[in-house]
């Protein structure tokens, strides 16, 4: 049987790992979208959609990171 504190630590580690993957994946996808947009000659308004999607993902990662930090303080 798993100790409740150990289960909390595992859940926090899973969240932190997910945040790391989201940050890394978002950065790679955003850079790829910028490159493809430049190669295809997309209008700036379409390229801004990629920027806003990346900002949303980074904001989500920031919120979850803050939640993890608060959870560890308690």
Helices and strands as residue ranges (DSSP letters): H 4-40, H 44-73
